[in-house]
Amino acid sequence: MTHYQAIGWFGPVSHVSTFVVELTPPGRGAIAVVCVAGPDALAAVDSGFFAVNRKPLAQQPIGRIVFGRWKTSDHHPGEELVVCRCGEDRVEVHPHGGIASVQAVVDWLVHFGCTRLDWKTWLPREEPDPIRAAARTALAYAPTQRTAFILLDQYQGALRRAMDALESTLQSAGPAEPFRSQCDALLARVELGRHLIRPWHVVLAGKPNVGKSCLANAILGFERALVDTGPGTTRDVVTATTAIDGWPVELSDTAGLRDSPDALERAGIALAEHQLLAADLIVWIEDPTMCESGRTPGDLRSEALSEGVPAGSSMIFAINKIDLLNSQQRSDLRPFLDDRVLAISAKTGEGVDCLLDAISSRLVPNPPQPGAAVPFTEEQVEKLQEMK
């Protein structure tokens, strides 16, 4: 059985002899990449490619970029492109990035007899190590540079080396403590790994007219939410995806929580409560009046819980609208403030950077060092739990 008839990570693909796969995403682009691999790869591409130097691919040096044209349906020279013979049984065709150009090449090769595969099926055939294959797949969906670097570390062997070290420690029958310590270190990064391609869900919540929508706009850097001075203006959940300190975040601006006779506002409040249940972190926003009359920081959490925040939720409190306070009022506010209660002005931006730092620290309290192993799939987590 040849390499191209092997059983892949996602299941058997023994029916495939020579296949064609688009390695670049669909849509417009400058250059696309179409891979042809298998025993008939050279013949398949030769059937549709006119090389300017008039040599068949078997006579082209491996690795050389060859300029030419792709045949039209009536076998005349068509669109210009380049081809590279990557090996004895693999060729890459590089047409223009338009949908029609790529489709013309793929259709020709399929008509020749190649089997079309999607890139997710192709990738594990190129990467026999399932961790590398999973990391390479995840890299295509990494929403930020920071998470992409972490996934690249895993692709380059960080997690494989850690898993192999665990296996070696387990088989050595030595002291159990080193094994537990190594395993716990990996499991401590599970939550981070789960969010390398899936954003954390951060919800802005609070009573009406405390400045949730204004804060959402300040964090995002543009006016995603319309702001009005009327209480209860937000009637729906307004969401936007952003990055905070390089971590992907889905930010939700919700309706103000209160009892309301208005049916539409009650519907918005119900949506807000649903968001609170699914939140990874809740930023509860108050205005400075909530810090008067002898209240304590503990009263802020009690207030939030009484308004429907689920018990046990991870929370940060932001006292908004401090731009409206005089110097004495700001001084009176200081006893409330710590790493969980911050004073901000969404309108002027004062304190918003500190709030973003607090959000980042709460989501990822111990960011991994470059090259650290981070499990990032449920299969990897299950394997670690079974080993432990």
C-alpha positions in Angstrom: 0.0 0.0 0.0 1.5 3.4 -1.1 1.6 6.6 0.9 -1.4 7.8 -1.1 -3.4 4.8 -0.1 -2.7 5.0 3.6 -5.4 5.4 6.2 -5.6 9.0 7.2 -6.3 10.5 10.6 -9.8 11.3 9.6 -10.6 7.9 8.2 -9.7 5.6 5.3 -8.9 7.1 1.9 -7.7 4.0 0.1 -9.8 4.8 -2.9 -7.6 7.8 -3.7 -4.7 7.3 -6.1 -4.0 10.7 -7.6 -5.8 13.7 -6.0 -6.2 17.4 -6.4 -6.8 19.8 -3.6 -7.1 23.6 -3.3 -4.7 24.8 -0.7 -5.7 28.4 -0.7 -9.2 29.6 0.5 -11.9 30.2 -2.1 -12.5 33.8 -3.2 -10.5 36.5 -4.9 -6.8 36.6 -4.5 -3.5 37.3 -6.3 -2.3 33.7 -6.6 -4.0 30.4 -5.7 -2.3 27.1 -5.0 -3.7 23.8 -6.3 -1.8 20.6 -5.3 -1.8 17.5 -7.4 -0.3 14.4 -5.8 -0.2 10.7 -6.6 1.3 8.4 -9.2 -0.3 10.2 -12.1 0.3 13.7 -10.9 2.8 14.6 -13.6 0.7 13.2 -16.4 -2.4 14.9 -15.0 -0.8 18.4 -15.0 1.0 17.8 -18.3 -2.4 17.1 -19.9 -3.5 20.7 -19.2 -0.3 22.7 -19.1 1.6 24.4 -21.9 5.1 25.1 -20.6 6.8 28.0 -22.4 10.1 26.0 -22.5 8.1 23.2 -24.2 9.4 20.5 -21.8 7.1 18.0 -20.0 7.1 18.1 -16.3 9.2 14.9 -16.0 12.1 16.9 -17.6 11.7 20.0 -15.4 14.0 20.1 -12.3 12.3 19.5 -9.0 11.7 22.9 -7.4 11.9 25.0 -10.5 9.1 27.5 -11.2 7.8 26.9 -14.8 5.8 29.6 -16.6 3.2 28.6 -19.1 -0.5 28.6 -19.9 -3.4 26.3 -19.0 -5.4 24.8 -21.7 -9.0 26.0 -22.4 -11.8 23.5 -22.9 -11.1 23.3 -26.6 -7.4 22.6 -25.9 -6.0 26.0 -26.9 -3.5 27.9 -24.7 -5.5 29.9 -22.1 -4.7 31.8 -18.9 -1.1 32.3 -17.8 0.1 30.6 -14.7 3.1 28.9 -13.1 3.7 25.3 -12.2 6.2 23.7 -9.8 7.2 20.1 -9.8 7.7 19.5 -6.0 8.6 15.8 -6.2 8.3 12.6 -8.3 4.6 12.4 -7.5 3.6 15.9 -6.5 3.0 19.1 -8.5 1.7 22.5 -7.4 -0.2 24.6 -9.9 -0.4 28.4 -9.2 -3.2 30.1 -11.2 -4.6 33.5 -10.6 -6.6 33.7 -7.4 -10.0 34.2 -9.0 -12.7 31.6 -8.5 -13.0 30.9 -12.2 -9.3 30.4 -12.8 -9.0 27.9 -10.0 -12.2 26.1 -11.0 -11.0 25.7 -14.5 -7.7 24.0 -13.4 -9.5 21.7 -10.8 -12.2 20.7 -13.3 -9.7 19.8 -15.9 -7.7 17.6 -13.4 -10.9 15.9 -12.2 -11.9 15.2 -15.8 -8.4 13.7 -16.3 -9.2 11.3 -13.4 -7.9 13.0 -10.3 -10.0 12.7 -7.1 -10.8 16.1 -5.5 -10.2 16.4 -1.8 -10.8 19.3 0.6 -7.8 20.6 2.4 -8.9 19.3 5.8 -8.9 15.7 4.4 -5.6 16.3 2.6 -3.7 17.8 5.5 -3.5 14.7 7.8 -2.0 12.8 4.8 0.8 15.3 4.8 1.1 15.3 8.6 1.1 11.8 10.0 1.5 13.2 13.5 -2.0 14.0 14.6 -0.8 16.9 16.9 1.0 18.6 14.0 -2.0 18.0 11.7 -4.4 19.5 14.3 -2.2 22.5 14.8 -1.8 23.1 11.1 -5.6 23.0 10.7 -6.2 25.3 13.7 -3.7 27.8 12.3 -6.0 28.4 9.4 -8.6 29.7 11.9 -6.3 31.6 14.4 -8.0 35.0 14.8 -5.0 36.8 16.2 -1.3 36.8 15.8 -0.7 35.9 19.4 -2.9 32.8 19.2 -1.3 31.9 15.9 2.2 32.0 17.5 1.0 29.6 20.2 -0.4 27.2 17.6 2.8 27.5 15.6 4.7 26.4 18.7 2.5 23.3 18.9 3.0 22.6 15.2 6.7 22.9 15.6 6.6 20.2 18.3 6.1 21.8 21.7 3.1 19.7 22.7 4.5 16.5 21.1 7.7 16.8 23.1 5.7 17.4 26.3 3.4 14.4 25.6 6.4 12.2 24.8 8.1 13.3 28.1 4.9 12.4 30.0 4.9 8.9 28.3 8.5 8.4 29.1 8.0 9.4 32.8 5.0 7.2 33.0 6.8 4.2 31.6 9.9 4.7 33.7 7.9 3.7 36.9 9.8 6.4 38.8 8.4 8.8 41.4 4.8 9.8 40.7 5.3 13.4 41.6 7.2 14.5 38.5 4.5 13.0 36.3 1.7 14.7 38.2 3.5 18.0 38.1 4.1 17.8 34.3 0.5 16.7 33.7 -1.0 19.4 35.9 1.1 22.1 34.1 -0.4 21.0 30.8 -3.9 20.8 32.1 -3.6 24.3 33.6 -3.4 25.6 30.0 -6.5 23.8 28.8 -8.8 26.8 28.9 -6.3 28.9 27.0 -6.0 26.1 24.4 -9.8 26.0 23.9 -9.8 29.7 23.0 -6.9 29.8 20.6 -9.4 29.8 17.7 -12.6 30.4 19.6 -13.0 33.9 21.2 -13.6 34.4 24.9 -17.1 35.8 25.5 -17.0 39.0 27.5 -20.3 40.6 28.4 -20.9 44.2 29.4 -23.8 44.3 31.9 -25.4 46.6 34.4 -28.4 48.7 35.0 -29.8 51.0 32.3 -27.9 54.2 31.4 -24.6 53.3 33.1 -22.7 53.6 29.8 -22.4 50.0 28.6 -22.8 51.0 24.9 -20.4 53.9 25.2 -17.8 51.5 26.8 -18.3 49.0 24.1 -17.5 51.6 21.5 -14.5 52.8 23.5 -13.1 49.2 23.6 -13.8 48.5 20.0 -12.5 51.8 18.7 -15.5 52.5 16.6 -19.2 53.2 17.1 -20.6 49.7 17.0 -23.5 50.6 19.3 -25.7 53.6 19.1 -25.6 55.7 22.3 -28.6 57.5 23.7 -29.2 59.2 27.1 -32.5 57.5 27.5 -32.5 54.6 30.0 -33.2 51.2 28.5 -32.2 52.3 25.0 -30.4 49.0 24.2 -33.1 46.4 23.4 -30.9 43.8 21.7 -27.5 42.2 22.3 -24.9 44.0 20.2 -21.9 41.9 19.6 -18.5 42.5 17.9 -15.3 40.5 17.8 -12.1 42.2 18.8 -8.7 41.5 20.4 -7.6 42.5 23.9 -3.9 42.2 24.5 -3.8 39.8 21.5 -6.5 37.5 22.9 -9.6 37.1 20.7 -12.7 38.4 22.4 -16.4 38.4 21.4 -17.7 41.5 23.2 -21.5 41.7 24.0 -23.3 44.9 24.9 -26.5 44.0 26.6 -29.7 45.7 27.6 -29.8 47.3 31.1 -31.2 45.0 33.7 -34.3 46.2 35.5 -38.0 45.5 35.8 -39.8 47.0 32.9 -43.4 47.1 31.7 -42.2 47.4 28.1 -42.5 44.0 26.2 -39.7 44.8 23.8 -37.3 45.9 26.6 -38.2 42.7 28.6 -37.3 40.7 25.6 -33.9 42.5 25.4 -33.4 41.8 29.2 -34.1 38.1 28.6 -31.4 38.1 25.9 -29.0 39.8 28.3 -29.6 37.2 31.0 -28.9 34.5 28.4 -25.6 36.1 27.6 -24.7 36.3 31.2 -25.1 32.5 31.5 -22.7 31.9 28.6 -20.1 34.6 29.5 -16.5 33.7 30.3 -16.2 37.1 32.0 -18.7 39.8 33.0 -17.8 43.4 33.2 -20.4 44.9 35.5 -20.7 48.6 35.0 -22.0 51.0 37.7 -22.2 54.8 37.8 -20.5 56.6 40.8 -23.7 57.1 42.7 -23.6 53.3 43.6 -20.5 54.0 45.7 -22.3 56.5 48.0 -24.2 56.0 51.3 -21.5 53.8 52.9 -21.5 51.0 50.3 -18.6 48.6 50.1 -17.0 46.8 47.1 -18.8 43.7 48.3 -22.1 45.5 47.9 -21.3 45.8 44.2 -21.2 42.1 43.7 -24.4 41.6 45.7 -26.1 44.2 43.6 -25.0 42.3 40.4 -26.2 39.0 41.7 -29.6 40.5 42.7 -30.0 41.7 39.1 -29.5 38.2 37.6 -25.8 37.6 37.3 -25.2 33.9 37.9 -23.5 33.0 41.1 -19.9 32.0 40.6 -19.5 34.2 37.5 -16.1 35.7 36.9 -16.5 39.4 37.2 -14.8 42.8 36.9 -16.5 46.0 38.2 -16.1 49.3 36.3 -17.3 52.5 37.9 -18.1 54.6 34.8 -18.6 58.3 34.2 -15.8 59.5 36.5 -15.4 62.4 34.1 -18.5 63.9 35.9 -16.8 63.8 39.3 -15.0 66.7 41.0 -11.7 66.1 42.9 -13.4 65.5 46.2 -15.8 62.9 44.7 -12.9 61.2 43.0 -11.1 61.0 46.4 -14.2 59.5 48.0 -14.2 56.8 45.3 -10.7 55.6 46.0 -11.6 53.2 48.9 -13.7 51.2 46.4 -10.9 50.6 43.9 -8.7 47.6 43.6 -7.8 45.0 40.9 -11.5 44.0 40.7 -13.1 47.5 40.8 -11.8 50.1 38.4 -12.7 53.7 37.8 -13.2 54.6 34.1 -14.7 57.1 31.8 -15.9 55.5 28.6 -16.6 59.0 27.2 -13.0 60.3 27.6 -11.2 57.0 27.7 -9.7 57.5 31.1 -9.0 54.2 32.8 -10.1 52.1 29.8 -6.6 50.8 29.2 -6.4 49.7 32.8 -9.7 47.9 32.3 -8.4 46.2 29.2 -5.4 45.0 31.2 -7.6 43.7 33.9 -9.8 41.8 31.3 -6.7 40.3 29.8 -5.3 39.2 33.1 -8.6 37.6 34.1 -8.9 35.7 30.9 -5.3 34.5 30.8 -3.8 35.0 34.2 -0.6 33.1 33.3 0.3 33.6 29.6 2.6 30.8 28.3 6.2 31.5 27.4 7.3 31.2 23.8 7.7 27.5 23.0 5.4 26.3 25.8 3.2 23.3 25.3 -0.5 24.1 25.2 -3.2 21.4 24.6 -5.8 22.8 22.2 -8.2 20.0 21.2 -10.6 18.0 23.3 -8.9 14.8 22.2 -5.6 16.0 23.6 -7.3 17.0 26.9 -9.0 13.6 27.2 -5.6 11.9 26.5 -4.0 14.0 29.3 -6.9 13.2 31.7 -6.6 9.5 30.9 -2.9 9.5 31.5 -3.3 11.3 34.9 
